[in-house]
């Protein structure tokens, strides 16, 4: 599969809401307060009000459901959603939970972002699929997002 | 990004159901009557009863929403879905890409529960073909 870099996205998690055991698993909502993104064709910041509605499944896989509003440096708003999966050896996942810095190659953290915008300058985002590779840093995740060509 | 081939999926479809212009666009469903899939780690057939609920958006892009059941040659059932885009007007060549997901209870194939994948689609005379790769 051919792909090319779309952007690097870093978000700051400012809090969590732990809903506990829901019918499909353990639900934790990670509140995103800010962030920024940068790539060859777009750059800007993440608006507050975004978040990741995570669900820890019974098989130990964490399902991610990230929803963000991006604002480009020239004022366009972009709605981004990103379904993903995160899993790995128990000791690695425990280290992430403790807030340690962990080598992202030791666990699986991948997502499939989609974009919506009404701004013609960025309409190409409405017409592509993307994948990302994540790195769960203590201060918040960093996603390297590639467009599928 | 690193990739690993997962399977080539061939689908056969019944005549489409043209539902017309709905609130999200023009809805056309493609009933799936069968098919086959083959890769290094799994192979088998597509069971009848699935469908692809497509919506043509006002900007010309077709959104895909497929649900099918796969049966491996050793009897495991796998639920497969994908969302995707088909843009026949994309510069150069049509853009037809999907993001499949899988669910199975069969331990031999539980690796499918834990991966994301991307498919490259093509409409051939005998039906759609998707070359699907696992995102490593």
Interface residues (C-beta under 8 A of the other chain):
Chain A: X1 X3 X59 X61 X83 X84 X85 X87 X108 X110 X111 X112 X114 X123 X126 X127 X128 X129 X131 X133 X146 X148
Chain B: X1 X3 X59 X61 X83 X84 X85 X87 X90 X95 X97 X98 X99 X110 X113 X114 X115 X116 X118 X120 X133 X135
